[in-house]
Every structure is written in C-alpha cells, then in structure tokens.
C-alpha cells in the first residue's frame, strides 16, 4: 500500500526544506518537519487552524506536532524510506518530538531568510477548504464522567468530561463539552493537555479550540439523542454558535473558571511526559507495511 502525499507549500526553508504542508488524495492536511539532527523527516496530520496559528506566531513548530499527539507520526529517512512509526503507549514523549529543527521559536522570531515570501492569506488560500455538507450519524447513548482536570466550575456551561464508548474500544478520553446557543444542544470534541494549555494561556478562544480539532470526530447531543459527526462546512455553523465561543479562558466570567489551573495542568503534562501519552489512534491509520511517497 502506498500513501501519496502532495506538497502544497513550504513553511520554512534554509538551503533546503525545514517544514512543509502536504495533502493526501482526500485533501487531509499533513505537516512535515525535520528531526534527528535534520536528517529525518517527521510527518503527522494537521488542520487549517493549526497552520494559521503557526503563521500568526501563536504556536511553535514543535507545538504543531504536539497538538497532534493522538495521531500517528511517520519518520522518513534521507533516502525516502519509512524509518518507523511512533506508536501508542509510549513511555515518554519520543525524542523525535523534542528535537524538531527550529521547533521552539515562534514564526515571527525566525530569521527572515527562512520564512515565506507569501502572506498568511496567500498560504491559507492554497489549502483545501473543509468539505461541504455535514456527516452525521445517530449512535447509542454515551457514558459521561468528570474529566481528570477541572478547568471550569459547576456554574459554567463548559466542562471537561470523559466519554466511554465502543467507538473508542471502551477506552475513556477527555472531551470538551460546550452548550450551543439554540435548541438546548451540546457539542463535544476530544482534547489533549497540550491543547488545553493553549486555551488557559489565552492563546486561543474556545471556538478556535474546536477549529484546531478539525480532523477529529465530534459528538453532538440534542433532543435526548447522540450523534457522531465530522468537521465540515455544515459544522462551521455549530462551532460559531458556541456559547462564549469568542472568549479566551480568562475572559470568561470569574465564577466559571477555577484557581490554580496552570499548576494543575503543568502537573498533568509533566506526568504524561514521564509516564507516557497514552496515544489514541483515530480512524486514520497507516499499517507498518505502508510506503509513504512524497510528491513535490
């Protein structure tokens, strides 16, 4: 099996590509960086919003990869051969993710010669847009429990919850639950600690958090029924209809947020760094025998 990725545009270049955006036959987006002293390409899925945040100097290149820690990472050597896949249940964050070239500086602080000669608007215009329509299917009731980290008080319309579902092989994962402004309905999206860190450092709004997770599944609850759906043009209306969706964490009413949240989340991330990320493999999976072909 060959998975062909087509190069859309470079993000960084210094006598050779440092980071670039690719897409596959389904118009799913991928980010490619360099690791292992610049000798190995590292690739994972990404989203339009993550690319935009990088170009706006709101996240680093390393954070682009960490935000996708629940996807596969593919490593390709300098001869174009798939070297290995970073798999689930790693004992710590793989060294390849902490050793990404130019990974720790914001885009605006990188040397001018490395950066694009095109504007953010031009680059975003090159990216495939989200699919039109809405993909929605009714599913059995889901079990909800309180999440591991409390970022919001009981008075808030926003909560972190755990969802147990056969969809996830009866494993539990943290989801952010928000109320929509109409129909007494709720929208859920899977989150990870690195994404929550962006939220509580006021770098993204609640609505942007949902945009970042464009390649993940969503759950929708309305009329006592559960639905699974995927990000598409039809879902944009739902995301724009989130209560308080245009606010950052510390712009929310004071009685909706909890104290000491930075310390709690830092402890949680440190725990993951030491004991493993517990990676979840979504619907997109690559078999070990797959050949990844990059087209320029």
C-alpha positions in Angstrom: 0.0 0.0 0.0 1.3 3.5 -0.9 0.1 6.6 0.8 1.0 9.5 -1.5 1.3 13.0 0.0 1.4 16.0 -2.3 3.4 19.1 -1.4 1.3 22.3 -1.2 3.9 24.8 0.0 6.9 25.2 2.2 6.6 26.8 5.6 10.4 27.1 6.4 13.4 26.8 4.1 17.1 27.3 4.7 19.2 25.7 1.9 16.5 23.0 1.8 13.0 22.4 3.2 12.7 22.6 7.0 8.9 22.4 7.2 6.2 22.0 4.6 2.5 21.4 4.2 1.2 18.3 2.3 -2.2 16.9 1.5 -3.3 13.4 0.5 -5.9 12.2 -2.0 -8.7 13.0 0.4 -7.4 16.6 0.9 -6.5 15.8 4.5 -3.6 18.1 5.6 -0.2 17.0 6.9 2.8 18.9 8.4 6.4 17.8 7.7 9.3 18.8 9.8 12.9 17.7 10.4 14.3 15.8 13.4 17.3 13.7 14.3 19.8 16.5 13.5 17.8 17.4 10.4 18.4 14.0 8.8 14.9 12.6 9.3 11.5 13.9 8.1 8.7 13.7 10.7 5.1 13.9 9.4 1.7 13.9 11.0 -1.8 15.1 10.2 -2.7 18.7 10.9 -5.5 21.2 10.3 -6.1 24.6 8.6 -6.4 26.3 12.0 -3.1 24.8 13.4 -1.3 26.1 10.2 -2.9 29.5 10.7 -1.9 29.7 14.3 1.7 28.9 13.4 1.8 31.6 10.7 0.3 34.1 13.2 3.2 33.3 15.7 0.8 31.9 18.3 2.3 28.4 18.4 5.7 27.0 17.6 6.5 24.3 15.1 7.0 21.8 17.9 3.6 22.6 19.3 2.1 21.9 15.8 3.3 18.3 16.3 2.4 18.0 20.0 -1.2 19.2 19.3 -1.5 16.0 17.2 -0.1 13.6 19.7 -3.2 11.4 19.3 -2.3 10.7 15.6 0.4 8.6 14.1 3.8 10.2 13.5 5.7 8.9 10.5 9.5 9.1 10.3 11.2 9.0 6.8 15.0 8.8 6.4 17.0 10.9 3.9 16.7 8.1 1.3 12.9 8.4 1.3 12.2 5.1 3.2 9.8 4.9 6.1 12.0 4.5 9.1 9.4 3.8 11.8 6.1 4.8 13.2 5.7 6.4 16.6 3.1 4.1 18.2 0.6 4.2 21.1 1.5 3.8 24.8 5.0 5.3 24.5 6.8 5.5 27.9 7.6 9.1 27.3 7.4 11.8 24.6 9.6 10.4 21.8 12.9 12.2 21.4 11.9 12.9 17.8 9.2 15.3 19.1 11.6 17.2 21.4 14.2 17.6 18.7 12.4 19.2 15.8 14.5 21.7 13.9 13.6 25.3 14.5 10.8 23.8 16.7 11.0 26.2 19.7 10.7 29.6 18.1 7.6 31.4 17.0 7.4 32.1 13.3 7.7 35.8 13.7 11.1 35.4 15.5 12.7 33.1 13.0 15.3 34.6 10.6 13.8 36.4 7.6 15.6 34.2 5.1 13.8 31.1 6.5 10.3 32.4 6.2 7.8 32.5 3.3 7.8 35.2 0.7 4.0 34.9 0.6 1.4 36.3 3.1 -0.6 34.2 5.5 -3.7 35.0 3.4 -2.0 33.6 0.3 -0.9 30.4 2.0 -4.3 29.8 3.6 -5.9 30.3 0.1 -3.7 27.4 -1.2 -5.1 24.9 1.4 -8.1 22.8 0.6 -11.2 24.0 2.4 -13.3 21.8 4.7 -15.8 19.6 3.0 -19.3 20.9 2.3 -22.4 19.3 3.8 -22.5 17.6 7.2 -21.6 14.0 8.1 -23.8 12.9 11.0 -25.0 9.5 12.2 -27.1 8.6 15.3 -25.3 6.4 17.8 -26.1 4.7 21.1 -26.0 6.7 24.3 -22.6 7.6 25.6 -21.4 7.4 29.2 -20.1 10.6 30.7 -17.9 11.1 33.7 -15.9 14.0 35.1 -12.6 14.7 33.4 -9.2 14.4 35.0 -8.6 18.1 35.1 -11.2 20.7 36.3 -10.8 23.9 34.4 -14.3 25.1 34.8 -16.7 25.4 37.8 -20.1 23.7 38.0 -21.7 27.0 37.2 -20.0 27.1 33.8 -21.7 26.0 30.6 -18.3 24.5 29.6 -17.0 21.3 31.1 -14.3 18.7 30.5 -15.8 15.2 30.6 -14.7 11.7 29.9 -16.6 9.7 27.3 -16.7 5.9 27.4 -17.8 4.5 24.1 -17.4 1.4 21.9 -16.3 3.8 19.2 -13.1 4.1 21.3 -12.9 0.4 22.1 -14.4 1.1 25.6 -11.5 3.4 26.4 -12.1 6.8 28.1 -10.9 10.1 26.6 -11.3 13.7 27.6 -13.7 15.8 25.7 -14.6 19.5 26.0 -18.4 19.9 26.2 -20.0 23.3 25.3 -23.6 24.4 25.1 -24.9 25.8 21.8 -27.0 29.0 21.8 -30.0 27.2 20.4 -32.0 24.0 20.8 -30.6 23.1 24.2 -27.9 21.1 22.4 -24.3 20.3 23.2 -21.2 19.8 21.2 -18.2 17.7 22.3 -14.7 17.5 20.8 -11.7 15.4 22.0 -9.0 17.4 23.7 -5.5 16.7 24.9 -3.4 18.5 27.6 -1.3 20.5 25.1 -4.5 21.9 23.5 -5.8 22.8 26.9 -2.5 24.5 27.7 -3.1 26.8 24.7 -6.6 27.6 26.0 -5.6 28.6 29.5 -2.7 30.7 28.4 -5.2 32.8 26.4 -3.6 32.0 23.0 -6.8 30.6 21.6 -10.5 31.1 22.0 -13.0 28.3 22.8 -14.2 28.4 19.2 -10.7 28.1 17.9 -10.1 25.0 20.0 -12.9 23.4 18.1 -11.4 24.6 14.8 -8.0 23.1 15.7 -9.5 19.7 16.1 -10.9 19.7 12.5 -9.5 16.3 11.8 -11.1 14.7 14.9 -14.6 13.3 15.4 -17.2 15.4 17.2 -20.2 14.3 19.3 -23.5 16.2 19.2 -26.3 15.8 21.8 -29.7 17.2 21.0 -33.3 16.0 21.7 -32.0 13.2 24.0 -30.2 11.7 21.1 -26.5 11.3 20.4 -24.8 11.8 17.1 -21.2 11.3 15.8 -20.2 13.9 13.2 -17.1 15.2 11.5 -15.8 18.7 10.8 -17.2 20.0 7.5 -18.8 23.1 6.1 -22.1 22.3 7.8 -20.4 22.1 11.2 -19.0 25.6 10.9 -22.4 27.0 11.8 -22.5 24.9 15.0 -19.0 26.0 16.1 -19.8 29.6 15.5 -22.9 29.1 17.7 -21.0 28.0 20.8 -21.9 30.0 23.9 -19.0 32.3 24.9 -17.1 30.8 21.9 -15.4 34.0 21.0 -13.8 34.3 24.5 -10.5 33.2 25.8 -10.2 31.3 29.1 -9.6 34.4 31.3 -12.2 36.4 29.5 -14.9 34.0 30.8 -16.9 35.1 33.9 -14.8 34.7 37.0 -17.3 32.3 38.6 -16.9 29.9 35.6 -13.1 29.3 36.0 -11.1 27.7 38.8 -8.0 28.9 40.6 -4.5 27.3 40.3 -5.4 25.8 36.9 -1.9 26.5 35.5 -0.2 24.4 38.2 -2.8 21.6 37.8 -2.3 21.4 34.1 1.5 21.6 34.3 1.5 18.7 36.8 -0.7 16.7 34.4 1.6 17.4 31.4 4.7 16.5 33.5 3.0 13.3 34.4 2.4 12.5 30.8 6.0 13.3 29.9 7.2 10.8 32.4 4.6 8.1 32.2 3.6 8.2 28.5 1.0 9.9 26.5 -1.5 7.0 26.1 -1.9 7.9 22.4 -5.3 7.1 20.8 -5.3 6.0 17.2 -8.2 7.6 15.3 -9.8 6.3 12.1 -6.8 7.3 10.1 -4.2 4.6 10.5 -1.2 3.5 8.5 -0.1 -0.1 8.6 3.6 -0.8 9.3 3.9 -2.1 5.7 2.7 1.2 4.1 5.0 3.1 1.8 4.7 6.9 2.2 5.5 8.7 -1.1 6.1 12.4 -1.1 5.4 14.3 -4.3 6.9 17.8 -4.8 
